[in-house]
Structures are given as C-alpha cells and as structure tokens.
C-alpha cells in the first residue's frame, strides 16, 4: 500500500517529503494550473521532491498528440513517471500504445467493466474517484469493491482518489484499493485522532522517560 500527495504545489511536496511516509505525488491539469508555474517547471520541481512515482495526466484529445505528450512527460520526469490516461475508448488505445514503454494508469473509471479494459490495454493502475462516484453513481465504495473483484489475480492495482474523509479513506482500502491519493489536509486528517493526542498528554502527565 502507498499513500500519495494529490497536489502540484511544491511547498506541500516539501512538507510531506519530511514526513517520510508519503510515497509519491499525483497531479492533474487542474492541480498543475494551481501551481502558477509552467507545467514543465512544476514537474521538474516535484520530481526532485519525491523518490516515488509522479503521476502526470494527459490533456491532449488527439491520439497522436496524447502519445507525444506522454513521451514528453517521460522525458521530463524519467523513470518515476506514471501517466494518467482517461478511461475513454481513445484513452484505452493510447494506453495500449504507450504501456510497453511507460507505466500507465487509467483515470476516471466509473465502472468495473472499464477496469477490465484498462487491464487488457496494459495499465498497471486503475484510478477510481470515490467521492465523485458516490455523488454520481450512489456508491463510490461499491465501485472500488467491484473493481477489486474484476482485477483480482492480475497485476493491476487500484488507486482511490477523491477522498473526502478519513472514514472514506479507510473504507476504500477495506473495499480493495491498494493505494490512496489525498490532498495535504486529508493526509494530515488521516494521521490525526483526538484520543491519540489525549493519550500522549495522559502519559506525559504521570510518566517518566529518558532525559535528552
């Protein structure tokens, strides 16, 4: 299992780098726009701040341009590249073309059948937008569970995105997600519980330890 930062903000990547338990970074066109630097500059900065995967989502809408964009992203990011390619008929064609040379994920999956196509096209990661699927389909966790059933026994892993609460994060993992990508505030939230803090206070009040 891996936890990823969902952001293109260098300052946020700096923060999670020092935590030591966030294993990579996911971006998308909206997040890159929020960085206020050219995408190439942003990607070069982000890849310098993580030793794990850096996800880049294709924005082009023409097959040849999507392929060229994917290869350009790989030139910038290198071996840490994971391409995010939309779960559309055209997107699956691009996955089938690029997956032999660059690690590909399929993003925006809303049905387990699409997960099956992603696997056959050569993707290594299937991305589900859990909370968005909750709103659009009525049950985002069921989508993850059904995808997990379809992909069982394969080498395709599920990345759950669009997580809005610690409970939703845990439920996604329980349903079969292999990884989570979360914005900085949600990463902080899943690491925090009021009773944990109270436990620290209780021990500090009545206990002793080594003198530093």
N, C-alpha and C positions, 0 to 999 in steps of 0.2 A: 504494500500500500504506500502511496505517496500523497502528500498534501502540497498543493501548488498555490502560489500567489496569482490571483487574477487581476493584473494591473500592468500598465506600461509606464508608471511613474517611478523614476529612478530612486527617489528618496524612499519610497515604500520598499523597493527591492533591497536597498541598503539596510533597512530595518530588519527584514526577515532573514537577510544573509547572516546577521549577527545572532539571530535566534538559534540557528543550526538545525532546525527540524523541518523547514520548508524546502522541498526538494527541487523546485523549478518554478517557471513563470509561464503563464498563459496570457496571450494578448488577443485582441480582435480589432477590427478597424475603428470601432468607437473608442476603445481604450487608447489606441495609438493617437487618435485625434486629440485626446485629452492631455497628451504629453507635451504638446506645444513645441515640439522639435520635429524635424523631418524624420519620417519613419526609419530611414537607413541609420541615422544618428541614434535614434532611440534604441533600435535593435542592437547596435554595436555596444551601447552603454549597458543594456540589460544583460547581454550575454557575458559581459565582463563581471557581472554581479551575481552570477549563479554558476555552479558547476554541473547543474542538471539540465533537463530539457528546456528549451524556449520555443513555445508554440507561436506560429505565425499563420494568420488566416488569409487565404487568397481573397482578393476583392474583384479581380477581373471577371468578366462574364462571357468571354470568348475562350474556347478550348485552348487554342494555341497561345493566347496571352496568359491564361491561367498556368499553363505548363512553364512558360517563360518566367512568370512571376515566382513560381515555386522554386525554380532553379536559381533565380536571383536571390531569393531569401536564403537559400542554402549557401550561396557564395558569401553572404554577409555573416550568417550565424555559424556555419560549419556543421560539425558532427552533432551538435546539440539541437539541431533543427528538428522540430516536428511540425509538419504542415497541417493546418486545419482546412479541410475542404468540405464545402456544403453538401448536405445529403440530398442531392438532386440528380436526375439522370446524367446531366453533363458533369456534375461533380464526381460521380462514380467512374465515368470514363477517364477523368483526369487522375483519379486515384490509381486506376488500373495501369495508366501510363507511367506515373511517377513512383509508385510504391516499390519498384525494384531498385531505385537509386536513392530515394529519400524516404524517411519514415513518415507515414501519412496517418492522420486521424480524420474521421468523418464527423462533422459537427452539425448540430441542429437536427438530430434524429428524433422523430416523434412516433415511430412505430417499430416494433421488433422486427418486422419484415425488412425495414431499411437496414437494421443492424446485420441481418443475414447478407444483404447485398454488399455492405461495407466489408464484411469478412471475405466474400468471394472476390471483391475488387483488389484485395491486398492490404487493406488498412490494418493497423496494429492497435488502434484505439477508436472506440465508438463513444461519442460525446452526447450525453442527454442533458437538456436544460430542465432540471427537475421542477423548480417552482413555476417556470413558464408553462411546462406541460401540465402542471397542476391546474393552472388557470384555463388553459386551452382545451385540455382533454379530460380534466376532472380528477386525475390521479397520477401525479408525477412519479411517485414511488412504485406504483404498479408498472409503469413503463420501464423503470430500471430492473424490476424483478423479471419482467418478460424478456427484456434484452439479455439478462443474465442466463435465462433458461435457453434462449436461442444460441448463445455464444459458448455455452458450457462445453468444455473439452477442446476448445480452439485456443489459439494464442492471441486472440483479440481481447483487449481489456476495456473496461468501461470507466470513463471519466465523467463524474457527475458535476455539473456546473449549475449556475442559477440556484444557489442555496441561500435561503433567507433566515435560517435559524440553526442553532446547534442541534435541535431535535431533528430537523430535516437532514442535516449532515449525517447524523448517526443512522437515521432510517435509510438513507441512501446506501450506506455501507452494509447495513443489515440486509438490504434487498439485493446486494450483489455487486455494487460499484467497487471497483478496485482502487480508484483514486478520487480525490476531490480537488476542485479548484475554487478558491474563495477569495473575496476581496480582503484587504487588510483588516478591516473592522471585524469581519466574520472569523478570520483566523484568530484574532485576539479573543473573540467571544467563545470559541470552542475550547480555548485553553484556560478559561476562567470559570470559577464557580464560587459563589459567596461562602459556602460552607468550607471550601478549601482554605480560603483566607482566614476564616474564623478558627480553623484548626491550627494554623500557624500561630495566630495570636494566643490561643489557649496554651500551646506548648511553650511559647516564649515567656508567658506569664509565670509558669510554675516549674520550668525545667532548667537544666544547665547543659553546656556543651563545651567543646574545646575553645580555648582562648586564642584568638587570632590577633 
